[in-house]
Amino acid sequence: MKKILLLSLSFLLSLALNAQNCSCGSGNLGAFASNALNDNAGFLNKKAWLVDLNYDYRSFTPFTSKEITKMLEHNSDAIGVSNAWIATLKVSYGVSDKLALSVMQPYVNIATTINQKMDGDRYNILNSASTNAFADLSVFGTYLFYNKNNLKLAAIAGIELPTGKVSTNQNAIVTGSGTFDPMLGISGSKKMGRFITKANFGYKLTTKNSSGIDYGDFLSHQVGINYTINKNSSSDSTCTSLSKKTMLMAGLNLIGENLHPIKNNNVEVKNTGYYRNFVSPAFTVVLKDRLVSYLAMDIPVLQNNYGVQNASSYRFRIGLSVKIN
């Protein structure tokens, strides 16, 4: 039975969940958009189930006094993100050796700090507030259309459903777009001895909701390399089977994200959207072909915020995957 999946999970299991962050003026933090395009279901066996649990903690750089003063020149308050975490459950089923279907549901906690304008140049920092809510649910399929010479290519297509929290209040925190948003992507991996390289590209088209708000399209791209530490982890060079011993893997990934600015009735909202790059070292443990756990840290190396927003700091991710035949 093929075990290609378990050799690739150190990179494939990272469900990159993107946080829209619009903190100047409107106070709208946008929707946490689940990025289902970095997916592993294209390597799932026929009639097998895969259950993924993922926890993603994110920190943000606080506003400086200068930035707060600038924002308060045009607004009564300035709202910033202090930290956030996302817990995600994903269930996948192998319809065939080439086609898998998946459902993914994130749950989000967003902590914010409000800086309220007072007389003159003074401002008052209010207590942090937090929002807990389900984000939009994603349904998608992954098709493995090429599998030769240890090179695998998979196409991903799906839709994000409007199940998250939405609001017509510009100052409200929302965790959903309120629209049906299509997703397309492609993912590939190549095994060379103990090394596995992985790359993917995905795009989510966010449409305008009933309030006239478009929370911005989301583009993601990743490239990474994983190294199998155990010399005798696989029985042969084709990786068609694995030993029952614990397998250890170390990896390094480069993650890129581009969130388009929010639009309100086709007019771009200032200080929304960004482009960011992260370097992400990761460590993975595979136990008896069925249980996979991983740990990763995302370190920002490039940030281009479209306006005054909280810069992203570090991300800490931990995950567990269980395969059921």
C-alpha positions in Angstrom: 0.0 0.0 0.0 1.3 3.4 -0.9 2.6 5.6 1.9 3.6 8.7 -0.1 1.5 10.8 2.2 3.5 10.2 5.3 6.8 11.2 3.6 5.4 14.6 2.7 3.4 15.7 5.8 6.0 17.9 7.5 5.3 20.5 4.8 1.8 19.5 3.6 0.1 19.5 7.0 0.7 23.2 7.7 -2.7 24.8 7.0 -1.7 28.4 6.4 -4.6 30.5 7.8 -4.5 34.1 6.8 -5.7 37.0 9.0 -7.0 40.2 7.3 -5.9 43.1 9.5 -7.4 46.5 8.9 -6.8 48.5 12.0 -6.8 52.1 11.0 -10.0 54.0 11.1 -12.6 51.4 10.5 -11.4 49.0 13.1 -12.5 46.1 10.9 -10.1 43.3 11.4 -11.5 41.4 8.5 -12.0 37.6 8.1 -9.6 34.9 9.0 -9.6 33.1 5.7 -8.8 29.4 5.8 -6.3 28.6 3.1 -7.2 25.1 2.0 -4.9 25.3 -0.9 -1.8 24.0 1.0 -3.2 20.5 1.1 -2.1 16.9 1.5 -5.2 15.0 0.4 -3.9 14.5 -3.1 -1.6 11.8 -1.5 -4.4 10.0 0.3 -5.1 6.3 -0.4 -8.5 5.1 -1.7 -11.1 4.6 1.0 -8.8 6.0 3.6 -9.7 8.9 6.0 -7.4 11.5 7.2 -8.2 13.7 10.3 -6.1 16.8 10.9 -6.0 18.9 14.0 -4.0 22.1 13.9 -3.3 25.0 16.3 -1.8 28.2 15.0 -0.8 31.0 17.4 0.1 34.4 15.9 1.5 37.5 17.5 1.5 41.1 16.2 3.8 44.1 16.7 2.1 46.8 18.8 1.5 50.3 17.3 4.1 52.9 18.3 2.9 56.2 19.9 3.7 58.0 16.6 1.6 55.6 14.6 -1.3 55.9 17.1 -1.1 59.7 17.1 -1.2 59.7 13.2 -4.3 57.4 13.1 -6.1 59.5 15.7 -5.8 62.6 13.5 -8.6 61.2 11.3 -10.4 58.8 13.7 -11.9 58.7 17.1 -10.0 55.5 18.0 -7.3 53.2 16.6 -7.9 49.4 17.0 -4.9 47.0 16.7 -4.5 43.3 16.9 -2.3 42.0 19.8 -2.5 38.3 19.1 -4.7 35.6 17.6 -5.0 31.8 17.5 -6.8 29.5 15.1 -7.8 25.9 15.8 -8.6 23.9 12.7 -10.3 20.6 12.1 -10.0 19.0 8.7 -11.4 15.7 7.5 -10.4 14.2 4.2 -11.5 11.0 2.3 -9.8 9.2 -0.5 -12.5 8.6 -3.2 -9.8 7.0 -5.3 -6.0 6.8 -5.4 -6.1 10.1 -7.3 -9.1 12.0 -5.9 -9.7 13.1 -2.4 -12.5 15.3 -0.9 -12.0 17.5 2.2 -14.0 19.6 4.7 -12.2 22.1 6.9 -13.5 24.2 9.8 -11.4 26.8 11.6 -12.3 28.4 15.0 -10.7 31.8 15.7 -9.8 33.9 18.7 -8.7 37.5 18.0 -7.4 39.8 20.7 -7.5 43.5 20.1 -6.5 46.7 21.8 -8.4 50.0 21.5 -6.6 53.3 21.6 -9.3 56.0 22.2 -8.7 59.7 21.3 -8.8 62.3 24.1 -8.1 66.0 24.2 -5.1 67.3 22.3 -2.6 64.7 21.4 -3.5 62.4 24.3 -5.1 59.0 24.0 -6.3 56.3 26.4 -5.4 52.7 26.0 -8.5 50.6 26.8 -8.5 47.0 28.0 -8.0 44.4 25.4 -11.1 42.7 23.9 -11.3 39.3 22.3 -13.6 37.7 19.8 -14.2 33.9 19.5 -16.1 32.6 16.5 -16.1 30.0 13.8 -14.6 31.1 10.5 -15.8 30.2 7.1 -16.0 26.4 6.3 -14.2 25.2 3.2 -15.1 22.3 1.0 -12.6 21.2 -1.7 -11.2 18.4 -3.8 -7.7 17.4 -4.6 -6.8 15.5 -7.8 -3.4 13.8 -8.2 -2.9 14.2 -12.0 0.8 13.3 -12.4 2.8 10.6 -10.5 6.0 9.5 -12.2 9.7 9.3 -11.2 8.9 10.4 -7.6 7.3 13.6 -8.9 3.7 14.2 -7.8 1.5 17.0 -9.1 -2.0 17.7 -7.7 -4.7 20.2 -8.6 -7.0 21.6 -5.9 -10.4 23.3 -6.4 -13.1 24.2 -3.9 -15.2 26.8 -2.3 -15.4 28.7 1.0 -18.9 28.9 2.4 -20.3 31.9 4.3 -20.6 30.3 7.7 -18.3 32.7 9.7 -19.3 35.7 11.6 -20.2 38.8 9.6 -21.5 42.2 10.5 -22.7 45.4 8.8 -21.0 47.4 11.5 -17.7 48.8 10.2 -16.2 48.6 13.7 -17.1 45.0 14.3 -14.7 42.1 14.2 -15.7 39.5 11.6 -14.4 36.0 10.9 -16.3 35.4 7.7 -16.6 37.1 4.3 -20.4 36.5 4.0 -19.9 35.2 0.4 -19.2 32.0 -1.5 -15.6 32.3 -2.4 -14.0 29.9 -5.0 -10.5 28.5 -4.6 -8.0 27.1 -7.1 -4.5 25.8 -6.6 -1.7 23.4 -7.6 0.7 21.5 -5.5 3.7 19.3 -6.3 6.5 17.3 -4.6 9.6 15.6 -5.7 11.6 13.0 -3.7 15.4 12.8 -4.1 16.9 10.3 -1.7 16.3 11.6 1.8 15.2 14.9 0.5 11.7 16.0 -0.5 11.0 19.3 -2.1 7.5 20.8 -2.1 5.9 23.8 -3.8 2.3 25.1 -4.1 0.4 28.0 -5.4 -3.2 28.9 -4.5 -5.7 31.7 -5.1 -9.0 32.5 -3.4 -11.4 34.9 -5.1 -13.4 36.8 -2.5 -16.7 38.2 -3.9 -18.8 41.2 -2.7 -21.3 40.4 0.1 -24.8 41.8 0.6 -23.4 44.8 2.5 -21.2 45.7 -0.5 -18.0 44.7 1.2 -15.3 42.7 -0.6 -12.7 41.4 2.0 -10.0 40.9 -0.6 -8.7 38.1 -2.7 -6.0 36.0 -1.2 -2.9 34.6 -2.9 -0.5 32.1 -1.3 2.7 30.5 -2.5 5.1 28.2 -0.7 8.3 26.3 -1.4 10.1 24.0 1.0 12.5 21.2 1.5 12.3 18.3 4.0 15.1 15.9 5.1 14.4 12.4 6.5 16.7 12.0 9.5 16.3 8.2 9.9 18.4 6.5 7.2 16.2 3.3 7.1 12.8 5.0 7.3 11.7 3.7 3.9 12.1 0.2 2.5 13.2 1.3 -1.0 13.9 4.4 -3.1 10.4 4.5 -4.5 8.9 5.1 -1.0 6.1 2.6 -1.6 6.3 1.4 2.0 7.7 2.6 5.3 9.1 0.8 8.3 7.0 0.6 11.4 9.7 2.5 13.3 9.3 6.1 14.2 10.4 8.5 11.4 11.9 11.9 12.0 11.9 14.7 9.5 13.3 18.3 9.5 12.3 20.9 7.0 12.6 24.6 6.0 9.8 26.4 4.1 9.4 29.8 2.6 5.8 31.1 2.8 4.4 34.0 0.9 1.0 35.6 1.3 -0.7 38.5 -0.5 -4.0 39.8 0.7 -5.7 42.3 -1.6 -7.2 45.5 0.0 -10.7 45.5 1.2 -13.3 47.2 -1.0 -16.5 48.8 0.1 -18.9 49.2 -2.8 -16.0 48.9 -5.2 -13.9 51.6 -3.4 -10.7 50.4 -1.8 -10.5 50.9 2.0 -7.3 52.6 3.1 -4.8 50.7 5.2 -6.0 47.2 4.3 -4.2 44.3 2.7 -0.6 43.2 2.7 2.2 41.1 1.2 4.3 39.0 3.6 7.0 36.4 3.5 7.9 34.0 6.3 10.8 31.5 6.8 9.5 28.4 8.6 11.7 25.7 10.2 9.6 22.6 11.0 10.1 19.2 12.7 7.9 16.2 12.1 7.5 12.8 13.7 5.7 9.9 11.9 4.7 7.0 14.1 3.8 3.6 12.6 2.7 5.0 9.3 -0.6 6.4 10.7 0.1 9.1 13.3 1.9 12.3 12.4 2.7 15.2 14.6 4.6 18.4 13.6 5.9 21.6 15.1 6.8 24.8 13.1 7.7 28.4 13.7 7.0 31.1 11.1 9.5 34.0 11.2 8.7 37.1 9.2 11.4 38.3 6.7 9.4 40.7 4.5 6.3 42.8 5.2 4.6 45.3 2.9 1.5 46.6 4.7 -0.8 48.6 2.5 -1.1 51.4 5.0 -0.7 51.6 8.8 -1.4 48.2 10.2 0.0 45.9 12.9 3.0 44.2 11.5 3.0 40.4 11.9 5.5 39.0 14.5 6.0 35.2 14.8 3.7 32.3 14.3 3.8 29.1 16.3 2.1 26.0 14.8 1.5 22.5 16.1 -0.5 19.8 14.5 -1.6 16.2 14.7 -2.7 14.0 11.8 -4.4 10.5 12.1 -4.8 8.2 9.1 -7.7 5.7 9.2 -7.9 2.9 6.6 
